Structure formats: structure tokens, C-alpha cells
């Protein structure tokens, strides 16, 4: 069943759905952040930006509105939670939930979290309370739904800190990594070096690199390169833009430079990557 809260005046939208109305939920969720929870005992196959992912039993996938998601019919029990920035903006309220640059727009562009028995029970209870609140139409409904969503995000963020970051990471160091990740999301097409982002953060490149060594599983330069490659793949898969134009859009004026970078990161030249997918555009 699908539940939806809409505030037409500010275009706010919040969606809770299960596998029965999954297609309808995705139709409503254009510019939404997404939680996809495989609540089944068997694996769930998902495609994100044309790449197949396996969501194992009781794993939670976090996706942004920049990602193209496809879930084939598999008879899995699924919970979907979608919301747009008009309903709850993670940038504006980052101090409340601290998920920006970690769950969404982080160094891992498709973070997958494994729920233990405690989290299965806690998040399951939150979902059931949400279902009830969606049915109550009064002046407090929007705020109640937002509070419950916030609780869900906070619990997911706590899991992400344990599972995606190194142990014993200090809060202030994690926040610097999150800030770096968020800036990469905003500027990756134009800024390509760690020094570019260190300047924005008023820190030295060495300081940034040292903090990433303590906290993150990737280096700051890997974060930049991985984000560029994700976007390059998306454009190669979902557009018919010439490869030279894609390179230019991603900040590479020289086609050879972009092609060499893509080959180094993926093991294939852009035209090879495009040719491996029958749905791709053929203009090179």
C-alpha cells in the first residue's frame, strides 16, 4: 500500500510504500531522496544508474535524486521511504540529523547498511507508527511525519557511522569528511583537486588528507574521481550525448584526457563502456 503526504503550497512530498505499489511510488518520486529496505529473507536485485546491486536480507539502500533506480519484480517484501527537500531538507537541517555527506552525497555514492535485530525492530516500529500517522489528517500531521522521518534518518546515520567509517572516528573529523563530500557533490564538474576543496574549507590539503586517513576508507582524491566516474557512467548510459561533449560537461576540455581518465578508473574507454549496453546512445 502507498501512503503519501502532499503540501501543494510548498510542493512538499513524503511517500511510504511497499512492494505492492512500488511502481506508483517511483512515479511520484522525481526529485526525492530514497530509502529502500529489503525486509525479505532473500536477496533483492536492484539497478542503480545501470549497475546491478544486490540488496541482501534486511539491508537498507540510500539513494539520491540524481540516481536512476530500477527494481525488477521479484516478490520481495520491501519498504520504500521517499521525501523531497521541500518536505525535509537535509542541507538546511544538517545539524539535526548529520546525514548530509554520509547517507546522501557521501564518498560511497550508494551506501548499503546492514540492519541487526535491534535496528530491524526499531525501524520496523517507526514504519508502523508512520503508517498510522499518514491516516490522521489534522493540523499536526505534517510535523508528526517529519519528526518520525527525522528519527528514521538519525538511526540510519548512526548505523552508517559504524559501518561506513573507520572505528574510533572523532565527530569533528567525521564532520570535515562530510563537508568535503558535500562540496564534491556540488563542485565535482569544475574542481578536480584536493587543493580546490581545501581552499573552500579554509584548510590545507595535507590536513584534509590526514583526516581522511583516520576516518574514511577512501582518500579525498578517490572521492573526487569516484564521483566524476559515477556521473560519466550515468551520462554514457542515459543520454546520447557525444562522448566529447560528456567529457566537456565534466570539466575536461581535452577528449583524450577524459578518455584516459575514464580508462584508468574503469578499465574501459568511454566508447567501450557505452558499447556494452544495448540501451546506450551510439554517438561518439
C-alpha positions in Angstrom: 0.0 0.0 0.0 1.2 3.5 -0.7 0.8 6.4 1.7 1.6 10.0 0.6 1.6 13.4 2.3 1.5 16.4 -0.1 1.5 20.1 0.7 0.7 21.7 -2.7 1.6 25.2 -1.5 5.2 24.4 -1.0 5.4 21.2 -3.2 6.3 19.1 -0.1 6.0 15.4 -0.7 6.6 12.4 1.6 5.9 8.8 0.5 5.8 5.5 2.3 5.2 2.4 0.2 5.7 -1.3 0.0 6.3 -3.7 -2.9 2.6 -3.8 -4.0 2.6 -0.1 -5.1 6.3 0.2 -5.8 5.9 1.4 -9.4 3.3 4.1 -8.4 5.7 5.3 -5.6 8.5 5.8 -8.1 6.2 7.7 -10.4 5.6 10.2 -7.7 9.2 10.5 -6.6 11.0 12.6 -9.1 13.4 14.8 -7.0 13.4 12.7 -3.9 15.9 11.2 -1.5 15.2 7.5 -1.1 15.5 4.7 1.4 14.9 1.2 0.1 14.7 -1.6 2.7 14.7 -5.2 1.7 12.7 -6.7 4.5 12.7 -10.2 3.0 14.9 -13.2 3.8 16.1 -13.4 0.2 18.3 -11.1 -1.9 16.8 -8.2 -3.9 18.3 -7.3 -7.2 18.4 -3.5 -8.0 19.8 -1.5 -10.8 21.3 1.9 -9.8 22.5 4.0 -12.8 22.6 0.9 -14.9 24.8 -1.0 -12.4 23.3 -4.1 -10.8 23.4 -4.2 -7.0 22.4 -7.0 -4.6 20.5 -5.9 -1.5 20.7 -8.7 1.0 18.1 -9.6 3.6 17.5 -6.6 5.9 19.8 -4.2 4.1 18.9 -0.6 3.6 20.0 1.3 0.5 20.2 5.1 0.5 19.9 6.9 -2.9 19.8 10.5 -4.1 17.5 12.1 -6.7 20.4 12.1 -9.2 20.3 8.3 -9.4 18.2 6.2 -11.8 16.8 3.2 -9.9 15.1 0.1 -11.3 13.7 -2.8 -9.3 12.5 -5.8 -11.3 9.5 -7.7 -9.9 10.9 -10.3 -7.5 8.2 -10.9 -4.9 10.4 -9.5 -2.1 9.0 -7.7 0.9 10.2 -4.1 0.5 9.7 -0.8 2.3 10.2 2.4 0.4 10.6 5.8 2.1 10.9 8.8 -0.3 11.0 12.5 0.6 11.8 15.7 -1.3 13.7 18.7 0.1 10.5 20.8 0.4 9.3 18.2 3.0 12.7 17.9 4.8 15.9 19.5 3.6 19.0 17.6 4.8 21.2 20.5 3.9 19.2 23.1 5.9 18.8 20.8 8.9 22.1 19.0 8.8 22.8 19.8 12.5 19.7 17.8 13.4 20.5 14.6 11.6 24.1 14.9 10.3 23.4 12.7 7.3 24.5 15.0 4.5 27.8 13.8 3.1 27.3 10.4 4.7 23.9 8.7 3.9 23.4 11.0 0.9 26.1 12.6 -1.4 28.8 10.8 0.5 32.1 9.2 -0.6 30.1 6.0 -1.0 27.5 7.1 -3.6 25.2 4.1 -2.9 25.7 3.3 0.7 24.1 0.0 1.9 23.5 -0.6 5.6 23.1 -3.9 7.3 20.3 -3.9 10.0 20.8 -6.1 13.1 17.9 -7.4 15.1 17.7 -4.3 17.3 17.5 -2.0 14.2 15.0 -4.2 12.4 12.7 -3.9 15.4 13.3 -0.2 15.9 12.9 0.8 12.3 10.0 -1.6 11.8 8.2 0.1 14.8 8.9 3.5 13.2 7.4 2.4 9.9 4.2 1.1 11.6 3.8 4.4 13.5 4.3 6.3 10.2 1.6 4.2 8.6 -0.9 5.3 11.3 0.2 8.9 11.1 -0.4 9.0 7.4 -4.1 8.2 8.1 -4.5 11.1 10.6 -5.4 14.3 8.8 -5.1 17.2 11.2 -3.0 20.3 11.8 -0.2 18.3 13.4 0.1 15.6 10.7 3.0 17.2 8.8 5.1 17.9 11.8 4.5 14.4 13.2 5.5 12.8 9.9 8.6 15.0 9.7 9.6 14.1 13.3 9.3 10.3 12.5 11.3 10.7 9.3 13.9 12.5 11.3 14.1 9.7 13.7 14.5 7.2 10.9 17.3 9.3 9.3 19.1 9.6 12.7 19.1 5.8 13.3 20.3 5.2 9.7 23.1 7.8 10.2 24.2 6.1 13.4 24.5 2.8 11.5 26.4 4.5 8.7 29.0 5.9 11.1 29.7 2.4 12.5 29.6 0.6 9.1 31.0 3.1 6.6 33.6 4.9 8.6 36.7 3.6 10.5 36.3 2.8 14.2 37.0 5.5 16.8 36.4 8.4 14.4 36.0 11.7 16.2 32.9 13.7 15.5 34.8 16.8 14.3 36.8 14.7 11.9 33.7 13.0 10.5 32.1 16.4 10.0 35.1 17.6 8.0 34.8 14.5 5.8 31.1 15.0 5.4 31.7 18.7 4.4 34.3 17.6 1.9 31.9 15.0 0.4 29.1 17.6 0.1 31.4 20.1 -1.6 32.5 17.4 -4.1 28.8 16.8 -4.9 28.3 20.5 -5.6 31.5 21.2 -7.5 32.9 18.0 -9.0 32.4 19.1 -12.6 34.6 22.1 -12.1 37.0 21.3 -9.3 39.3 18.3 -9.7 42.0 18.6 -7.0 42.0 18.2 -3.2 43.6 21.6 -3.0 40.5 23.2 -4.7 38.2 21.8 -1.9 40.8 22.5 0.9 40.7 26.2 -0.2 36.9 26.2 0.1 37.1 24.7 3.5 39.9 27.0 4.6 42.2 24.1 5.4 45.4 22.7 3.9 45.3 19.8 1.5 47.6 17.9 3.9 45.1 18.4 6.8 42.3 17.1 4.7 44.3 14.1 3.6 45.4 13.2 7.1 41.8 13.4 8.4 40.6 11.1 5.6 43.3 8.6 6.5 41.9 8.5 10.0 38.2 8.4 9.2 37.4 7.3 5.6 38.1 4.2 3.6 38.8 6.4 0.6 41.3 9.1 0.1 39.9 12.6 -0.7 41.2 12.3 -4.3 39.5 9.0 -4.7 36.2 10.6 -3.6 36.6 13.3 -6.3 37.4 10.7 -9.0 34.7 8.3 -8.0 32.1 11.0 -8.2 33.2 12.1 -11.7 33.1 8.4 -12.9 29.6 7.9 -11.5 28.4 10.9 -13.4 30.3 9.9 -16.6 28.7 6.4 -16.5 25.2 7.9 -16.0 25.6 10.2 -18.9 27.0 7.5 -21.1 24.1 5.2 -20.2 21.1 7.5 -20.2 22.0 10.1 -22.8 23.0 10.1 -26.5 25.4 13.0 -26.0 28.7 12.6 -27.9 31.5 11.4 -25.6 33.5 14.5 -26.3 30.5 16.6 -25.0 30.2 14.5 -21.9 33.9 15.0 -21.2 33.5 18.7 -21.6 30.4 18.8 -19.3 32.5 17.1 -16.7 35.3 19.7 -16.9 37.6 18.0 -19.5 38.3 20.3 -22.4 40.5 17.7 -24.0 38.8 14.5 -25.2 42.0 12.4 -24.8 42.4 13.5 -21.2 38.8 12.4 -20.3 39.1 9.1 -22.2 42.4 8.3 -20.4 40.9 9.2 -17.0 37.9 7.0 -17.6 40.1 4.1 -18.8 42.2 4.4 -15.7 39.2 4.4 -13.4 37.1 1.7 -15.0 39.4 -0.4 -17.2 37.5 0.6 -20.3 37.4 3.6 -22.6 34.1 5.5 -22.7 33.2 4.1 -26.1 33.8 0.6 -24.8 31.6 1.2 -21.8 28.8 2.6 -23.9 29.0 -0.2 -26.4 28.5 -2.9 -23.7 25.0 -1.6 -23.0 22.3 -2.0 -25.8 20.2 0.9 -24.5 23.0 3.4 -24.9 23.2 6.2 -27.4 25.6 5.4 -30.2 27.0 8.9 -30.9 30.7 9.0 -30.1 
